[in-house]
Amino acid sequence: MRLSFVLVVLFYSFSSLATPWEKEKSPTTNSTSSIGSYANGCLDGAQALPINGVGYQIIRPQRERYYGHTEAIQFIERLGLTTSEQLGTNLLIGDISLPRGGRFSSGHSSHQTGLDIDIWLRLTDKRLSENELAVPKPVSAVDLTNYKLRQSNWTDDHFQVIRHAAKDEKVVRIFVHPVIKQALCDQEVSDVKQREWLGKIRPWWGHHSHFHVRLKCPEGSANCIPQALPPKGDGCGEELASWAPKTIPVPPPKKVATNKKKKKIKVMPSQCLALISNK
Ligand SMILES: [Zn+2]
């Protein structure tokens, strides 16, 4: 078989795996509006994050996942500016959304409405070259085997950046690995008022080399479906402790073959279907 033929077949089998959202290569020209929920929605009138910004760089720009609601773009520009001016370092911005939001074929269930932003925990004092940005190396702040912080990869700058992000009024949640939340809890002063931002920091597996910022539904996005607010308080006590691995092994529950719940198929909001040519 000729190599070119194999490549063509491979190309078509891969592109058929892409969701209709991944096939849309440009945003709509409507005014910016987030539609639906974070994990089942889309983005009308997306804005692209400028490739060269103060205090940040976009990683893997070739994937073109740097589209967001205007408020997300402005948030990143604010955080970049603060990071550059106050800490003298730069952020690496990972995935935001596709040009029209919607579903990815892999990697994320959220990031569909232009309001979720991944920011790496690797801070760069020196800006990365194009090649380094195309294939960036992540840095993990957590020793996953021993469920503890990697002190060598965690600095006061990390604490400051995440605190700045959480204190931003547009931000509702920031997902981090539970070990990172514990570090933030330990580093903040004891004054209740000053610890309020910690309530927005939500423990979640997987977020050890990046943190995931979620913005609230923007004003003017009438069809944006908000999520319930996180529980009151700093979330540093029992709830956080419950994430720690148990030392006593628990026997796996017996499998019951009957009554298996089928996974619900999500129905995209109709306003979203209007944004794509291939439904
Ligand atoms: Zn994310």
Residues whose N, C-alpha, C, O or C-beta is under 5 A from the ligand:
A	BS01	ZN	D118 H212
